[in-house]
């Protein structure tokens, strides 16, 4: 199994399966994080756009939520690079 396949398998275990609505919400959060806003502001913006998927973030879970979205943000960047290299091949 290649290193990329191992990474993909492990990332799927961490992220899990998501509905299309969850993917859109996550994309919205990571878009705001990429713009440099805080996790609380990114969640607030995503909650406004996708109220059906809204997360409640408070002092008891903000660090866990931030870690999840930082992982997801990095994962999306890795996937963009992998797909870019495959498109060039």
ZADREN-196482 format. One record per residue: x, y, z of N, C-alpha, C in turn. Coordinates in nm, 3 decimals, padded with zeros to 5 digits. Atoms other than C-alpha are relative to their C-alpha. Example, Ala and Ser with C-alpha at 12.3 -4.5 7.8 and 13.67 -1.06 7.14 Angstrom:
<atom><n_u>00.089</n_u><n_v>-00.119</n_v><n_w>00.000</n_w><ca_u>01.230</ca_u><ca_v>-00.450</ca_v><ca_w>00.780</ca_w><c_u>00.090</c_u><c_v>00.120</c_v><c_w>00.000</c_w></atom>
<atom><n_u>-00.082</n_u><n_v>-00.119</n_v><n_w>-00.006</n_w><ca_u>01.367</ca_u><ca_v>-00.106</ca_v><ca_w>00.714</ca_w><c_u>-00.077</c_u><c_v>00.109</c_v><c_w>00.073</c_w></atom>
% end
This chain:
<atom><n_u>00.084</n_u><n_v>-00.117</n_v><n_w>00.000</n_w><ca_u>00.000</ca_u><ca_v>00.000</ca_v><ca_w>00.000</ca_w><c_u>00.090</c_u><c_v>00.124</c_v><c_w>00.000</c_w></atom>
<atom><n_u>-00.082</n_u><n_v>-00.120</n_v><n_w>00.011</n_w><ca_u>00.142</ca_u><ca_v>00.338</ca_v><ca_w>-00.099</ca_w><c_u>-00.022</c_u><c_v>00.093</c_v><c_w>00.120</c_w></atom>
<atom><n_u>00.011</n_u><n_v>-00.098</n_v><n_w>-00.108</n_w><ca_u>00.199</ca_u><ca_v>00.621</ca_v><ca_w>00.146</ca_w><c_u>-00.127</c_u><c_v>00.083</c_v><c_w>-00.014</c_w></atom>
<atom><n_u>00.122</n_u><n_v>-00.078</n_v><n_w>00.024</n_w><ca_u>-00.083</ca_u><ca_v>00.817</ca_v><ca_w>-00.014</ca_w><c_u>-00.123</c_u><c_v>-00.082</c_v><c_w>00.038</c_w></atom>
<atom><n_u>00.113</n_u><n_v>00.086</n_v><n_w>-00.037</n_w><ca_u>-00.322</ca_u><ca_v>00.523</ca_v><ca_w>00.024</ca_w><c_u>-00.012</c_u><c_v>-00.013</c_v><c_w>00.151</c_w></atom>
<atom><n_u>00.002</n_u><n_v>00.008</n_v><n_w>-00.146</n_w><ca_u>-00.223</ca_u><ca_v>00.490</ca_v><ca_w>00.389</ca_w><c_u>-00.055</c_u><c_v>00.129</c_v><c_w>00.060</c_w></atom>
<atom><n_u>00.050</n_u><n_v>-00.129</n_v><n_w>-00.048</n_w><ca_u>-00.283</ca_u><ca_v>00.860</ca_v><ca_w>00.444</ca_w><c_u>-00.150</c_u><c_v>00.012</c_v><c_w>-00.022</c_w></atom>
<atom><n_u>00.142</n_u><n_v>-00.011</n_v><n_w>00.031</n_w><ca_u>-00.621</ca_u><ca_v>00.847</ca_v><ca_w>00.272</ca_w><c_u>-00.085</c_u><c_v>-00.087</c_v><c_w>00.092</c_w></atom>
<atom><n_u>00.073</n_u><n_v>00.091</n_v><n_w>-00.089</n_w><ca_u>-00.732</ca_u><ca_v>00.550</ca_v><ca_w>00.478</ca_w><c_u>-00.009</c_u><c_v>00.059</c_v><c_w>00.142</c_w></atom>
<atom><n_u>-00.003</n_u><n_v>-00.055</n_v><n_w>-00.135</n_w><ca_u>-00.625</ca_u><ca_v>00.713</ca_v><ca_w>00.805</ca_w><c_u>-00.083</c_u><c_v>00.128</c_v><c_w>00.010</c_w></atom>
<atom><n_u>00.078</n_u><n_v>-00.124</n_v><n_w>-00.004</n_w><ca_u>-00.779</ca_u><ca_v>01.048</ca_v><ca_w>00.719</ca_w><c_u>-00.150</c_u><c_v>-00.030</c_v><c_w>-00.003</c_w></atom>
<atom><n_u>00.142</n_u><n_v>00.039</n_v><n_w>00.002</n_w><ca_u>-01.110</ca_u><ca_v>00.878</ca_v><ca_w>00.640</ca_w><c_u>-00.045</c_u><c_v>-00.048</c_v><c_w>00.138</c_w></atom>
<atom><n_u>00.033</n_u><n_v>00.044</n_v><n_w>-00.136</n_w><ca_u>-01.101</ca_u><ca_v>00.715</ca_v><ca_w>00.984</ca_w><c_u>-00.019</c_u><c_v>00.119</c_v><c_w>00.093</c_w></atom>
<atom><n_u>00.007</n_u><n_v>-00.118</n_v><n_w>-00.086</n_w><ca_u>-01.043</ca_u><ca_v>01.053</ca_v><ca_w>01.148</ca_w><c_u>-00.120</c_u><c_v>00.087</c_v><c_w>-00.035</c_w></atom>
<atom><n_u>00.108</n_u><n_v>-00.090</n_v><n_w>00.042</n_w><ca_u>-01.290</ca_u><ca_v>01.257</ca_v><ca_w>00.943</ca_w><c_u>-00.134</c_u><c_v>-00.070</c_v><c_w>00.001</c_w></atom>
<atom><n_u>00.125</n_u><n_v>00.074</n_v><n_w>00.006</n_w><ca_u>-01.552</ca_u><ca_v>00.988</ca_v><ca_w>00.898</ca_w><c_u>-00.083</c_u><c_v>00.037</c_v><c_w>-00.122</c_w></atom>
<atom><n_u>00.086</n_u><n_v>-00.033</n_v><n_w>00.113</n_w><ca_u>-01.835</ca_u><ca_v>00.994</ca_v><ca_w>00.650</ca_w><c_u>-00.085</c_u><c_v>00.120</c_v><c_w>00.038</c_w></atom>
<atom><n_u>00.077</n_u><n_v>-00.123</n_v><n_w>-00.022</n_w><ca_u>-02.019</ca_u><ca_v>01.322</ca_v><ca_w>00.612</ca_w><c_u>-00.102</c_u><c_v>00.015</c_v><c_w>-00.110</c_w></atom>
<atom><n_u>00.101</n_u><n_v>-00.029</n_v><n_w>00.100</n_w><ca_u>-02.333</ca_u><ca_v>01.427</ca_v><ca_w>00.437</ca_w><c_u>00.049</c_u><c_v>00.117</c_v><c_w>-00.086</c_w></atom>
<atom><n_u>-00.035</n_u><n_v>-00.113</n_v><n_w>00.087</n_w><ca_u>-02.314</ca_u><ca_v>01.678</ca_v><ca_w>00.153</ca_w><c_u>-00.015</c_u><c_v>00.132</c_v><c_w>00.077</c_w></atom>
<atom><n_u>00.022</n_u><n_v>-00.122</n_v><n_w>-00.079</n_w><ca_u>-02.455</ca_u><ca_v>01.942</ca_v><ca_w>00.391</ca_w><c_u>00.113</c_u><c_v>00.020</c_v><c_w>00.101</c_w></atom>
<atom><n_u>-00.113</n_u><n_v>-00.010</n_v><n_w>-00.093</n_w><ca_u>-02.183</ca_u><ca_v>01.865</ca_v><ca_w>00.646</ca_w><c_u>00.127</c_u><c_v>00.042</c_v><c_w>-00.072</c_w></atom>
<atom><n_u>-00.117</n_u><n_v>-00.039</n_v><n_w>00.078</n_w><ca_u>-01.918</ca_u><ca_v>01.893</ca_v><ca_w>00.376</ca_w><c_u>-00.004</c_u><c_v>00.148</c_v><c_w>-00.036</c_w></atom>
<atom><n_u>00.012</n_u><n_v>-00.143</n_v><n_w>00.032</n_w><ca_u>-02.052</ca_u><ca_v>02.234</ca_v><ca_w>00.271</ca_w><c_u>00.028</c_u><c_v>00.086</c_v><c_w>00.123</c_w></atom>
<atom><n_u>-00.023</n_u><n_v>-00.073</n_v><n_w>-00.124</n_w><ca_u>-02.054</ca_u><ca_v>02.351</ca_v><ca_w>00.633</ca_w><c_u>00.150</c_u><c_v>-00.001</c_v><c_w>00.034</c_w></atom>
<atom><n_u>-00.143</n_u><n_v>00.010</n_v><n_w>-00.029</n_w><ca_u>-01.699</ca_u><ca_v>02.224</ca_v><ca_w>00.690</ca_w><c_u>00.082</c_u><c_v>00.086</c_v><c_w>-00.095</c_w></atom>
<atom><n_u>-00.070</n_u><n_v>-00.082</n_v><n_w>00.098</n_w><ca_u>-01.585</ca_u><ca_v>02.393</ca_v><ca_w>00.370</ca_w><c_u>-00.012</c_u><c_v>00.149</c_v><c_w>00.036</c_w></atom>
<atom><n_u>00.021</n_u><n_v>-00.140</n_v><n_w>-00.040</n_w><ca_u>-01.735</ca_u><ca_v>02.720</ca_v><ca_w>00.491</ca_w><c_u>00.090</c_u><c_v>00.036</c_v><c_w>00.118</c_w></atom>
<atom><n_u>-00.086</n_u><n_v>-00.026</n_v><n_w>-00.116</n_w><ca_u>-01.553</ca_u><ca_v>02.695</ca_v><ca_w>00.824</ca_w><c_u>00.145</c_u><c_v>00.011</c_v><c_w>-00.044</c_w></atom>
<atom><n_u>-00.141</n_u><n_v>-00.002</n_v><n_w>00.040</n_w><ca_u>-01.220</ca_u><ca_v>02.613</ca_v><ca_w>00.661</ca_w><c_u>00.032</c_u><c_v>00.118</c_v><c_w>-00.091</c_w></atom>
<atom><n_u>-00.021</n_u><n_v>-00.119</n_v><n_w>00.083</n_w><ca_u>-01.263</ca_u><ca_v>02.894</ca_v><ca_w>00.407</ca_w><c_u>00.027</c_u><c_v>00.121</c_v><c_w>00.088</c_w></atom>
<atom><n_u>-00.021</n_u><n_v>-00.112</n_v><n_w>-00.092</n_w><ca_u>-01.295</ca_u><ca_v>03.143</ca_v><ca_w>00.692</ca_w><c_u>00.131</c_u><c_v>-00.015</c_v><c_w>00.075</c_w></atom>
<atom><n_u>-00.128</n_u><n_v>00.020</n_v><n_w>-00.069</n_w><ca_u>-01.001</ca_u><ca_v>02.988</ca_v><ca_w>00.877</ca_w><c_u>00.116</c_u><c_v>00.036</c_v><c_w>-00.091</c_w></atom>
<atom><n_u>-00.106</n_u><n_v>-00.033</n_v><n_w>00.097</n_w><ca_u>-00.790</ca_u><ca_v>03.023</ca_v><ca_w>00.563</ca_w><c_u>00.014</c_u><c_v>00.152</c_v><c_w>-00.018</c_w></atom>
<atom><n_u>-00.005</n_u><n_v>-00.146</n_v><n_w>00.008</n_w><ca_u>-00.877</ca_u><ca_v>03.394</ca_v><ca_w>00.569</ca_w><c_u>00.060</c_u><c_v>00.060</c_v><c_w>00.127</c_w></atom>
<atom><n_u>-00.066</n_u><n_v>-00.047</n_v><n_w>-00.121</n_w><ca_u>-00.723</ca_u><ca_v>03.416</ca_v><ca_w>00.915</ca_w><c_u>-00.091</c_u><c_v>00.036</c_v><c_w>00.116</c_w></atom>
<atom><n_u>00.089</n_u><n_v>-00.030</n_v><n_w>-00.112</n_w><ca_u>-01.031</ca_u><ca_v>03.451</ca_v><ca_w>01.133</ca_w><c_u>00.011</c_u><c_v>-00.107</c_v><c_w>00.107</c_w></atom>
<atom><n_u>-00.003</n_u><n_v>00.097</n_v><n_w>-00.110</n_w><ca_u>-01.066</ca_u><ca_v>03.277</ca_v><ca_w>01.468</ca_w><c_u>-00.100</c_u><c_v>-00.111</c_v><c_w>-00.024</c_w></atom>
<atom><n_u>00.093</n_u><n_v>00.112</n_v><n_w>00.013</n_w><ca_u>-01.242</ca_u><ca_v>02.945</ca_v><ca_w>01.503</ca_w><c_u>-00.141</c_u><c_v>00.042</c_v><c_w>00.040</c_w></atom>
<atom><n_u>00.133</n_u><n_v>-00.044</n_v><n_w>-00.043</n_w><ca_u>-01.528</ca_u><ca_v>03.111</ca_v><ca_w>01.689</ca_w><c_u>-00.070</c_u><c_v>00.082</c_v><c_w>-00.110</c_w></atom>
<atom><n_u>00.059</n_u><n_v>-00.081</n_v><n_w>00.106</n_w><ca_u>-01.583</ca_u><ca_v>03.363</ca_v><ca_w>01.409</ca_w><c_u>-00.031</c_u><c_v>-00.086</c_v><c_w>-00.123</c_w></atom>
<atom><n_u>00.025</n_u><n_v>00.089</n_v><n_w>00.114</n_w><ca_u>-01.550</ca_u><ca_v>03.094</ca_v><ca_w>01.140</ca_w><c_u>-00.126</c_u><c_v>-00.083</c_v><c_w>00.022</c_w></atom>
<atom><n_u>00.120</n_u><n_v>00.079</n_v><n_w>-00.034</n_w><ca_u>-01.813</ca_u><ca_v>02.881</ca_v><ca_w>01.317</ca_w><c_u>-00.123</c_u><c_v>00.090</c_v><c_w>-00.007</c_w></atom>
<atom><n_u>00.114</n_u><n_v>-00.092</n_v><n_w>00.004</n_w><ca_u>-02.040</ca_u><ca_v>03.184</ca_v><ca_w>01.359</ca_w><c_u>-00.043</c_u><c_v>00.028</c_v><c_w>-00.144</c_w></atom>
<atom><n_u>00.030</n_u><n_v>-00.025</n_v><n_w>00.141</n_w><ca_u>-02.016</ca_u><ca_v>03.261</ca_v><ca_w>00.986</ca_w><c_u>-00.065</c_u><c_v>-00.123</c_v><c_w>-00.065</c_w></atom>
<atom><n_u>00.056</n_u><n_v>00.124</n_v><n_w>00.057</n_w><ca_u>-02.082</ca_u><ca_v>02.897</ca_v><ca_w>00.890</ca_w><c_u>-00.140</c_u><c_v>-00.026</c_v><c_w>00.056</c_w></atom>
<atom><n_u>00.132</n_u><n_v>00.018</n_v><n_w>-00.062</n_w><ca_u>-02.375</ca_u><ca_v>02.880</ca_v><ca_w>01.136</ca_w><c_u>-00.104</c_u><c_v>00.090</c_v><c_w>-00.065</c_w></atom>
<atom><n_u>00.093</n_u><n_v>-00.093</n_v><n_w>00.067</n_w><ca_u>-02.531</ca_u><ca_v>03.184</ca_v><ca_w>00.969</ca_w><c_u>-00.036</c_u><c_v>-00.050</c_v><c_w>-00.139</c_w></atom>
<atom><n_u>00.024</n_u><n_v>00.046</n_v><n_w>00.138</n_w><ca_u>-02.494</ca_u><ca_v>03.034</ca_v><ca_w>00.622</ca_w><c_u>-00.071</c_u><c_v>-00.135</c_v><c_w>-00.003</c_w></atom>
<atom><n_u>00.057</n_u><n_v>00.135</n_v><n_w>-00.004</n_w><ca_u>-02.589</ca_u><ca_v>02.677</ca_v><ca_w>00.718</ca_w><c_u>-00.058</c_u><c_v>-00.028</c_v><c_w>00.139</c_w></atom>
<atom><n_u>00.056</n_u><n_v>00.017</n_v><n_w>-00.135</n_w><ca_u>-02.816</ca_u><ca_v>02.695</ca_v><ca_w>01.025</ca_w><c_u>-00.040</c_u><c_v>-00.144</c_v><c_w>00.033</c_w></atom>
<atom><n_u>00.036</n_u><n_v>00.140</n_v><n_w>-00.024</n_w><ca_u>-02.923</ca_u><ca_v>02.333</ca_v><ca_w>00.982</ca_w><c_u>00.117</c_u><c_v>-00.085</c_v><c_w>00.047</c_w></atom>
<atom><n_u>-00.121</n_u><n_v>00.073</n_v><n_w>-00.040</n_w><ca_u>-02.565</ca_u><ca_v>02.221</ca_v><ca_w>01.045</ca_w><c_u>00.073</c_u><c_v>00.070</c_v><c_w>00.115</c_w></atom>
<atom><n_u>-00.067</n_u><n_v>-00.086</n_v><n_w>-00.098</n_w><ca_u>-02.486</ca_u><ca_v>02.480</ca_v><ca_w>01.314</ca_w><c_u>00.059</c_u><c_v>-00.077</c_v><c_w>00.117</c_w></atom>
<atom><n_u>-00.068</n_u><n_v>00.054</n_v><n_w>-00.118</n_w><ca_u>-02.235</ca_u><ca_v>02.388</ca_v><ca_w>01.581</ca_w><c_u>-00.012</c_u><c_v>00.099</c_v><c_w>00.114</c_w></atom>
<atom><n_u>-00.003</n_u><n_v>-00.085</n_v><n_w>-00.118</n_w><ca_u>-02.247</ca_u><ca_v>02.520</ca_v><ca_w>01.934</ca_w><c_u>00.139</c_u><c_v>-00.013</c_v><c_w>00.060</c_w></atom>
<atom><n_u>-00.136</n_u><n_v>-00.002</n_v><n_w>-00.052</n_w><ca_u>-01.901</ca_u><ca_v>02.620</ca_v><ca_w>02.047</ca_w><c_u>00.002</c_u><c_v>00.086</c_v><c_w>00.125</c_w></atom>
<atom><n_u>-00.018</n_u><n_v>-00.076</n_v><n_w>-00.124</n_w><ca_u>-01.822</ca_u><ca_v>02.726</ca_v><ca_w>02.401</ca_w><c_u>00.137</c_u><c_v>-00.032</c_v><c_w>00.057</c_w></atom>
<atom><n_u>-00.132</n_u><n_v>00.018</n_v><n_w>-00.059</n_w><ca_u>-01.526</ca_u><ca_v>02.727</ca_v><ca_w>02.635</ca_w><c_u>00.034</c_u><c_v>-00.147</c_v><c_w>00.027</c_w></atom>
<atom><n_u>-00.027</n_u><n_v>00.140</n_v><n_w>-00.031</n_w><ca_u>-01.566</ca_u><ca_v>02.355</ca_v><ca_w>02.705</ca_w><c_u>00.041</c_u><c_v>-00.082</c_v><c_w>-00.122</c_w></atom>
<atom><n_u>-00.030</n_u><n_v>00.080</n_v><n_w>00.119</n_w><ca_u>-01.528</ca_u><ca_v>02.241</ca_v><ca_w>02.343</ca_w><c_u>00.076</c_u><c_v>00.075</c_v><c_w>-00.110</c_w></atom>
<atom><n_u>-00.061</n_u><n_v>-00.080</n_v><n_w>00.107</n_w><ca_u>-01.362</ca_u><ca_v>02.523</ca_v><ca_w>02.148</ca_w><c_u>00.136</c_u><c_v>-00.054</c_v><c_w>-00.043</c_w></atom>
<atom><n_u>-00.131</n_u><n_v>00.054</n_v><n_w>00.038</n_w><ca_u>-01.015</ca_u><ca_v>02.365</ca_v><ca_w>02.160</ca_w><c_u>-00.013</c_u><c_v>-00.126</c_v><c_w>-00.085</c_w></atom>
<atom><n_u>00.023</n_u><n_v>00.123</n_v><n_w>00.077</n_w><ca_u>-01.145</ca_u><ca_v>02.030</ca_v><ca_w>02.034</ca_w><c_u>-00.052</c_u><c_v>00.033</c_v><c_w>-00.140</c_w></atom>
<atom><n_u>00.054</n_u><n_v>-00.042</n_v><n_w>00.129</n_w><ca_u>-01.343</ca_u><ca_v>02.199</ca_v><ca_w>01.756</ca_w><c_u>00.110</c_u><c_v>00.064</c_v><c_w>-00.085</c_w></atom>
<atom><n_u>-00.109</n_u><n_v>-00.065</n_v><n_w>00.073</n_w><ca_u>-01.042</ca_u><ca_v>02.412</ca_v><ca_w>01.660</ca_w><c_u>00.099</c_u><c_v>-00.103</c_v><c_w>-00.053</c_w></atom>
<atom><n_u>-00.093</n_u><n_v>00.105</n_v><n_w>00.043</n_w><ca_u>-00.818</ca_u><ca_v>02.104</ca_v><ca_w>01.644</ca_w><c_u>-00.058</c_u><c_v>-00.078</c_v><c_w>-00.118</c_w></atom>
<atom><n_u>00.066</n_u><n_v>00.074</n_v><n_w>00.108</n_w><ca_u>-01.069</ca_u><ca_v>01.920</ca_v><ca_w>01.425</ca_w><c_u>00.007</c_u><c_v>00.080</c_v><c_w>-00.131</c_w></atom>
<atom><n_u>00.002</n_u><n_v>-00.080</n_v><n_w>00.122</n_w><ca_u>-01.098</ca_u><ca_v>02.207</ca_v><ca_w>01.179</ca_w><c_u>00.140</c_u><c_v>00.034</c_v><c_w>-00.050</c_w></atom>
<atom><n_u>-00.137</n_u><n_v>-00.019</n_v><n_w>00.046</n_w><ca_u>-00.724</ca_u><ca_v>02.266</ca_v><ca_w>01.171</ca_w><c_u>00.046</c_u><c_v>-00.125</c_v><c_w>-00.075</c_w></atom>
<atom><n_u>-00.033</n_u><n_v>00.124</n_v><n_w>00.070</n_w><ca_u>-00.678</ca_u><ca_v>01.899</ca_v><ca_w>01.079</ca_w><c_u>-00.070</c_u><c_v>-00.002</c_v><c_w>-00.136</c_w></atom>
<atom><n_u>00.077</n_u><n_v>00.003</n_v><n_w>00.124</n_w><ca_u>-00.953</ca_u><ca_v>01.927</ca_v><ca_w>00.817</ca_w><c_u>00.056</c_u><c_v>00.101</c_v><c_w>-00.101</c_w></atom>
<atom><n_u>-00.058</n_u><n_v>-00.102</n_v><n_w>00.088</n_w><ca_u>-00.801</ca_u><ca_v>02.247</ca_v><ca_w>00.675</ca_w><c_u>00.129</c_u><c_v>-00.052</c_v><c_w>-00.064</c_w></atom>
<atom><n_u>-00.124</n_u><n_v>00.056</n_v><n_w>00.052</n_w><ca_u>-00.463</ca_u><ca_v>02.078</ca_v><ca_w>00.639</ca_w><c_u>-00.027</c_u><c_v>-00.116</c_v><c_w>-00.095</c_w></atom>
<atom><n_u>00.038</n_u><n_v>00.113</n_v><n_w>00.086</n_w><ca_u>-00.624</ca_u><ca_v>01.767</ca_v><ca_w>00.492</ca_w><c_u>-00.046</c_u><c_v>00.050</c_v><c_w>-00.137</c_w></atom>
<atom><n_u>00.049</n_u><n_v>-00.053</n_v><n_w>00.127</n_w><ca_u>-00.800</ca_u><ca_v>01.973</ca_v><ca_w>00.227</ca_w><c_u>00.115</c_u><c_v>00.053</c_v><c_w>-00.085</c_w></atom>
<atom><n_u>-00.117</n_u><n_v>-00.050</n_v><n_w>00.073</n_w><ca_u>-00.470</ca_u><ca_v>02.135</ca_v><ca_w>00.131</ca_w><c_u>00.082</c_u><c_v>-00.117</c_v><c_w>-00.055</c_w></atom>
<atom><n_u>-00.072</n_u><n_v>00.119</n_v><n_w>00.047</n_w><ca_u>-00.298</ca_u><ca_v>01.795</ca_v><ca_w>00.107</ca_w><c_u>-00.074</c_u><c_v>-00.062</c_v><c_w>-00.118</c_w></atom>
<atom><n_u>00.078</n_u><n_v>00.058</n_v><n_w>00.109</n_w><ca_u>-00.581</ca_u><ca_v>01.663</ca_v><ca_w>-00.110</ca_w><c_u>00.009</c_u><c_v>00.086</c_v><c_w>-00.127</c_w></atom>
<atom><n_u>-00.014</n_u><n_v>-00.089</n_v><n_w>00.115</n_w><ca_u>-00.557</ca_u><ca_v>01.969</ca_v><ca_w>-00.336</ca_w><c_u>00.134</c_u><c_v>-00.027</c_v><c_w>-00.069</c_w></atom>
<atom><n_u>-00.132</n_u><n_v>00.026</n_v><n_w>00.058</n_w><ca_u>-00.185</ca_u><ca_v>01.900</ca_v><ca_w>-00.385</ca_w><c_u>00.007</c_u><c_v>-00.137</c_v><c_w>-00.066</c_w></atom>
<atom><n_u>00.002</n_u><n_v>00.135</n_v><n_w>00.059</n_w><ca_u>-00.238</ca_u><ca_v>01.528</ca_v><ca_w>-00.447</ca_w><c_u>-00.074</c_u><c_v>00.003</c_v><c_w>-00.132</c_w></atom>
<atom><n_u>00.080</n_u><n_v>-00.006</n_v><n_w>00.123</n_w><ca_u>-00.509</ca_u><ca_v>01.599</ca_v><ca_w>-00.703</ca_w><c_u>00.069</c_u><c_v>00.080</c_v><c_w>-00.108</c_w></atom>
<atom><n_u>-00.075</n_u><n_v>-00.081</n_v><n_w>00.097</n_w><ca_u>-00.296</ca_u><ca_v>01.864</ca_v><ca_w>-00.869</ca_w><c_u>00.111</c_u><c_v>-00.081</c_v><c_w>-00.066</c_w></atom>
<atom><n_u>-00.107</n_u><n_v>00.084</n_v><n_w>00.055</n_w><ca_u>-00.006</ca_u><ca_v>01.621</ca_v><ca_w>-00.911</ca_w><c_u>-00.057</c_u><c_v>-00.109</c_v><c_w>-00.090</c_w></atom>
<atom><n_u>00.060</n_u><n_v>00.104</n_v><n_w>00.083</n_w><ca_u>-00.238</ca_u><ca_v>01.351</ca_v><ca_w>-01.047</ca_w><c_u>-00.051</c_u><c_v>00.057</c_v><c_w>-00.132</c_w></atom>
<atom><n_u>00.048</n_u><n_v>-00.065</n_v><n_w>00.123</n_w><ca_u>-00.387</ca_u><ca_v>01.596</ca_v><ca_w>-01.299</ca_w><c_u>00.114</c_u><c_v>00.025</c_v><c_w>-00.097</c_w></atom>
<atom><n_u>-00.116</n_u><n_v>-00.027</n_v><n_w>00.084</n_w><ca_u>-00.036</ca_u><ca_v>01.674</ca_v><ca_w>-01.426</ca_w><c_u>00.062</c_u><c_v>-00.127</c_v><c_w>-00.057</c_w></atom>
<atom><n_u>-00.062</n_u><n_v>00.128</n_v><n_w>00.043</n_w><ca_u>00.059</ca_u><ca_v>01.307</ca_v><ca_w>-01.462</ca_w><c_u>-00.063</c_u><c_v>-00.054</c_v><c_w>-00.125</c_w></atom>
% end
